[in-house]
Amino acid sequence: MKNILSEIRPAIVSTLVFAVVCCGFYPLAVTGISKLAFAGKANGSLIVDKNGTIIGSELLGQNFTGEGYFHPRPSAAGANGYDAASSSGSNLGPTSQKLADQIKERIAAYRTSNGLAETAAVPADAVTASASGLDPHISPANAALQSARVGKARGITPEKIQELIAANTYKATFGMLGEDGVNVLKLNIALDALK
């Protein structure tokens, strides 16, 4: 029995040491450094209004449906979409008839809501959900197609709408990683600020 304990003791001690270091000190150090160096990002990239109320996160999509707002990508997260607690895609594959039908319906609805011709090209991000279902960005082409509807609903000139789109567009990282995108929440907040 004594021989077994002498064999097991180093394993138990090393397990405890690694548990304290890896599950205690290391996460605390990383969290502390990130909160000091990247305070906004470490706290969820929250957007707060002048009264201190949290409006949302620039990293999570929200559903905007009004005519005077830019609409985000469709979402499959949760029963009604945009549910951060149920982040997921639809899991429908390219051969899925259900996905094909959804895309056809979304294309028709997009063309109708934005006053486009029946044969007008529609950006893929306007009719397909992202893998997380919470993508906060749309493509600049998607924003440009929605700009006439938003401008008309708000009585804003096309030049001012384009200026707001440009101000809320981020470029691909290093000019080559990813694609340019427009943050929908920040763009809609900028629109509301024009009042």
Backbone hydrogen bonds in HBPLUS format (Angstrom, degrees):
<---DONOR---> <-ACCEPTOR-->    atom                        ^
c    i                          cat <-CA-CA->   ^        H-A-AA   ^      H-
h    n   atom  resd res      DA  || num        DHA   H-A  angle D-A-AA Bond
n    s   type  num  typ     dist DA aas  dist angle  dist       angle   num
A0005-LEU N   A0001-MET O   3.07 MM   4  6.40 160.6  2.11 152.8 157.1     1
A0006-SER N   A0002-LYS O   3.13 MM   4  6.36 152.9  2.21 144.2 151.1     2
A0007-GLU N   A0003-ASN O   3.20 MM   4  6.41 136.4  2.40 136.2 147.3     3
A0007-GLU N   A0004-ILE O   3.09 MM   3  5.11 128.4  2.37  95.5 109.4     4
A0008-ILE N   A0004-ILE O   2.92 MM   4  6.19 149.1  2.02 150.2 159.3     5
A0009-ARG N   A0005-LEU O   2.90 MM   4  5.83 156.2  1.96 150.6 155.4     6
A0011-ALA N   A0008-ILE O   3.00 MM   3  5.37 119.9  2.38 109.4 124.6     7
A0012-ILE N   A0008-ILE O   3.04 MM   4  6.34 157.7  2.09 157.3 164.5     8
A0013-VAL N   A0009-ARG O   2.91 MM   4  6.07 170.4  1.92 162.7 165.1     9
A0014-SER N   A0010-PRO O   2.92 MM   4  5.95 165.0  1.95 144.2 149.1    10
A0015-THR N   A0011-ALA O   2.95 MM   4  6.01 150.2  2.04 139.4 148.1    11
A0016-LEU N   A0012-ILE O   2.98 MM   4  6.22 159.8  2.02 149.4 154.3    12
A0017-VAL N   A0013-VAL O   2.88 MM   4  6.13 161.9  1.91 153.8 159.1    13
A0018-PHE N   A0014-SER O   2.90 MM   4  6.00 168.9  1.91 148.8 152.1    14
A0019-ALA N   A0015-THR O   2.87 MM   4  5.98 148.6  1.97 142.9 152.4    15
A0020-VAL N   A0016-LEU O   2.97 MM   4  6.19 159.7  2.01 149.6 153.8    16
A0021-VAL N   A0017-VAL O   2.94 MM   4  6.16 166.9  1.96 154.3 158.3    17
A0022-CYS N   A0018-PHE O   2.71 MM   4  5.56 161.0  1.75 145.9 152.0    18
A0023-CYS N   A0019-ALA O   2.86 MM   4  5.24 145.4  1.98 129.2 139.4    19
A0024-GLY N   A0020-VAL O   3.00 MM   4  4.98 122.1  2.35 120.1 128.5    20
A0025-PHE N   A0020-VAL O   3.04 MM   5  6.55 152.6  2.12 153.7 160.6    21
A0026-TYR N   A0021-VAL O   2.88 MM   5  5.90 170.5  1.89 166.6 168.8    22
A0028-LEU N   A0024-GLY O   3.20 MM   4  6.25 159.4  2.24 149.2 155.5    23
A0029-ALA N   A0025-PHE O   2.87 MM   4  6.04 158.7  1.91 155.9 162.0    24
A0030-VAL N   A0026-TYR O   2.94 MM   4  6.16 169.6  1.95 162.5 164.5    25
A0031-THR N   A0027-PRO O   2.90 MM   4  5.95 163.9  1.93 147.4 152.6    26
A0032-GLY N   A0028-LEU O   2.87 MM   4  5.95 161.3  1.91 145.8 151.6    27
A0033-ILE N   A0029-ALA O   2.93 MM   4  6.09 166.0  1.95 152.6 156.2    28
A0034-SER N   A0030-VAL O   2.93 MM   4  6.06 163.6  1.96 149.1 154.2    29
A0035-LYS N   A0031-THR O   2.91 MM   4  6.05 155.3  1.97 149.4 156.1    30
A0036-LEU N   A0032-GLY O   3.07 MM   4  6.25 144.4  2.20 142.4 151.7    31
A0037-ALA N   A0033-ILE O   2.81 MM   4  5.95 172.2  1.82 158.9 161.4    32
A0038-PHE N   A0034-SER O   2.71 MM   4  5.19 152.7  1.78 136.1 145.3    33
A0042-ALA N   A0038-PHE O   2.81 MM   4  5.83 163.8  1.84 169.1 174.7    34
A0043-ASN N   A0039-ALA O   3.23 MM   4  6.27 134.1  2.45 139.2 149.0    35
A0045-SER N   A0040-GLY O   2.82 MM   5  5.07 148.3  1.92 147.5 145.5    36
A0044-GLY N   A0041-LYS O   3.15 MM   3  5.24 161.5  2.18 111.1 111.1    37
A0058-GLU N   A0045-SER O   3.03 MM  13  5.87 165.7  2.05 160.4 157.3    38
A0047-ILE N   A0056-GLY O   2.69 MM   9  5.45 168.2  1.70 162.4 160.7    39
A0055-ILE N   A0047-ILE O   2.80 MM   8  5.62 165.4  1.82 160.8 165.9    40
A0049-ASP N   A0053-THR O   2.92 MM   4  5.47 162.7  1.95 153.2 154.0    41
A0052-GLY N   A0049-ASP O   2.97 MM   3  5.39 164.5  2.00 117.5 121.5    42
A0060-LEU N   A0057-SER O   3.25 MM   3  5.48 167.5  2.27 109.9 113.4    43
A0061-GLY N   A0134-LEU O   2.75 MM  73  4.62 148.8  1.84 119.5 125.2    44
A0069-TYR N   A0066-GLY O   3.21 MM   3  5.48 158.5  2.26 115.3 115.4    45
A0083-ASP N   A0077-ALA O   3.11 MM   6  5.29 156.1  2.17 126.1 130.7    46
A0081-GLY N   A0078-GLY O   3.41 MM   3  4.94 154.1  2.48  91.6  98.9    47
A0086-SER N   A0083-ASP O   2.89 MM   3  5.40 157.3  1.94 115.6 123.2    48
A0088-SER N   A0132-SER O   2.87 MM  44  4.51 116.5  2.28 131.3 126.3    49
A0096-SER N   A0093-GLY O   2.98 MM   3  5.32 165.1  2.01 118.3 121.9    50
A0100-ALA N   A0096-SER O   3.11 MM   4  6.41 161.5  2.14 145.8 150.8    51
A0101-ASP N   A0097-GLN O   2.88 MM   4  6.11 157.7  1.93 150.1 155.8    52
A0102-GLN N   A0098-LYS O   2.94 MM   4  6.16 156.2  1.99 146.0 152.8    53
A0103-ILE N   A0099-LEU O   2.93 MM   4  6.15 162.5  1.96 155.3 159.4    54
A0104-LYS N   A0100-ALA O   3.03 MM   4  6.27 158.7  2.08 146.8 152.4    55
A0105-GLU N   A0101-ASP O   3.01 MM   4  6.25 161.9  2.04 150.4 155.0    56
A0106-ARG N   A0102-GLN O   2.88 MM   4  6.11 159.1  1.93 150.7 157.1    57
A0107-ILE N   A0103-ILE O   2.84 MM   4  6.02 155.3  1.90 150.9 157.4    58
A0108-ALA N   A0104-LYS O   3.07 MM   4  6.29 166.1  2.09 149.4 152.6    59
A0109-ALA N   A0105-GLU O   2.94 MM   4  6.15 162.4  1.97 149.9 155.1    60
A0110-TYR N   A0106-ARG O   2.83 MM   4  5.92 156.4  1.89 147.0 153.5    61
A0111-ARG N   A0107-ILE O   2.95 MM   4  6.15 166.2  1.97 153.6 156.9    62
A0112-THR N   A0108-ALA O   3.01 MM   4  6.17 159.1  2.05 146.5 152.6    63
A0113-SER N   A0109-ALA O   2.90 MM   4  6.04 173.0  1.90 153.3 155.3    64
A0114-ASN N   A0110-TYR O   3.05 MM   4  6.06 145.8  2.18 144.9 153.2    65
A0116-LEU N   A0111-ARG O   2.81 MM   5  4.67 163.3  1.83 144.6 146.8    66
A0115-GLY N   A0112-THR O   3.24 MM   3  5.20 165.3  2.27 104.1 108.3    67
A0120-ALA N   A0117-ALA O   3.08 MM   3  5.15 165.5  2.10 108.7 113.2    68
A0126-ALA N   A0123-PRO O   3.01 MM   3  5.51 156.6  2.07 113.6 121.1    69
A0127-VAL N   A0124-ALA O   3.14 MM   3  5.61 157.5  2.19 112.9 119.3    70
A0128-THR N   A0124-ALA O   3.08 MM   4  6.07 126.5  2.37 154.3 169.0    71
A0184-VAL N   A0136-PRO O   3.04 MM  48  6.09 159.7  2.08 164.7 169.9    72
A0138-ILE N   A0182-VAL O   2.94 MM  44  5.25 148.0  2.04 138.1 147.2    73
A0182-VAL N   A0138-ILE O   2.71 MM  44  5.25 157.7  1.76 157.5 165.0    74
A0142-ASN N   A0139-SER O   3.07 MM   3  5.14 118.6  2.46  99.4 114.0    75
A0143-ALA N   A0139-SER O   3.03 MM   4  6.40 161.6  2.06 156.1 160.9    76
A0144-ALA N   A0140-PRO O   2.87 MM   4  6.06 155.0  1.93 145.7 152.8    77
A0145-LEU N   A0141-ALA O   3.07 MM   4  6.31 153.3  2.15 145.1 151.2    78
A0146-GLN N   A0142-ASN O   3.15 MM   4  6.42 139.6  2.33 142.7 153.5    79
A0146-GLN N   A0143-ALA O   3.18 MM   3  5.15 127.6  2.47  94.2 107.8    80
A0147-SER N   A0143-ALA O   3.00 MM   4  6.05 125.0  2.31 142.8 157.1    81
A0147-SER N   A0144-ALA O   3.31 MM   3  5.13 141.3  2.47  92.6 103.2    82
A0150-VAL N   A0146-GLN O   3.13 MM   4  6.39 166.4  2.15 159.3 163.3    83
A0151-GLY N   A0147-SER O   2.84 MM   4  5.87 165.1  1.86 149.9 154.8    84
A0152-LYS N   A0148-ALA O   2.96 MM   4  6.03 159.9  2.00 146.3 151.7    85
A0153-ALA N   A0149-ARG O   3.01 MM   4  6.16 161.7  2.04 147.8 152.8    86
A0154-ARG N   A0150-VAL O   3.02 MM   4  6.15 145.6  2.14 147.0 155.9    87
A0155-GLY N   A0151-GLY O   2.71 MM   4  5.51 120.4  2.07 140.0 154.6    88
A0156-ILE N   A0151-GLY O   2.91 MM   5  4.64 152.4  1.99 132.1 138.3    89
A0161-ILE N   A0157-THR O   3.10 MM   4  6.46 159.4  2.14 154.2 160.3    90
A0162-GLN N   A0158-PRO O   2.93 MM   4  6.13 163.4  1.95 150.4 154.6    91
A0163-GLU N   A0159-GLU O   2.95 MM   4  6.15 146.7  2.06 141.5 150.9    92
A0164-LEU N   A0160-LYS O   2.99 MM   4  6.30 154.7  2.06 147.7 153.5    93
A0165-ILE N   A0161-ILE O   2.91 MM   4  6.21 157.7  1.96 152.6 159.3    94
A0166-ALA N   A0162-GLN O   2.92 MM   4  6.09 164.0  1.95 146.7 151.0    95
A0167-ALA N   A0163-GLU O   2.99 MM   4  6.20 151.7  2.07 143.1 151.0    96
A0168-ASN N   A0164-LEU O   3.13 MM   4  6.30 131.6  2.37 140.2 151.5    97
A0168-ASN N   A0165-ILE O   3.14 MM   3  5.27 137.7  2.32  99.7 111.4    98
A0169-THR N   A0166-ALA O   3.38 MM   3  5.19 166.3  2.40 105.0 104.9    99
A0183-ASN N   A0168-ASN O   3.13 MM  15  5.96 157.1  2.18 170.1 166.9   100
A0170-TYR N   A0181-GLY O   2.78 MM  11  5.51 157.9  1.83 162.8 169.2   101
A0181-GLY N   A0170-TYR O   3.08 MM  11  5.51 157.3  2.13 149.7 156.4   102
A0175-GLY N   A0172-ALA O   2.89 MM   3  4.84 153.9  1.95 127.3 123.6   103
A0173-THR N   A0177-LEU O   2.99 MM   4  4.90 126.5  2.29 160.4 146.8   104
A0176-MET N   A0173-THR O   3.09 MM   3  6.04 160.7  2.13 128.8 129.0   105
A0177-LEU N   A0173-THR O   2.86 MM   4  4.90 168.2  1.87 156.2 155.0   106
A0187-LEU N   A0183-ASN O   3.00 MM   4  6.13 154.0  2.07 147.7 155.8   107
A0188-ASN N   A0184-VAL O   2.88 MM   4  6.08 162.4  1.92 153.5 157.8   108
A0189-ILE N   A0185-LEU O   2.92 MM   4  6.13 149.7  2.02 148.3 157.2   109
A0190-ALA N   A0186-LYS O   2.97 MM   4  6.16 153.7  2.04 142.3 149.3   110
A0191-LEU N   A0187-LEU O   2.98 MM   4  6.30 147.3  2.09 143.5 152.8   111
A0192-ASP N   A0188-ASN O   3.00 MM   4  6.27 159.9  2.04 144.9 149.5   112
A0193-ALA N   A0189-ILE O   2.94 MM   4  6.18 141.6  2.09 143.9 154.9   113
A0194-LEU N   A0191-LEU O   3.10 MM   3  5.45 151.2  2.19 106.4 114.9   114
A0195-LYS N   A0192-ASP O   3.34 MM   3  5.96 160.1  2.38 113.1 117.8   115
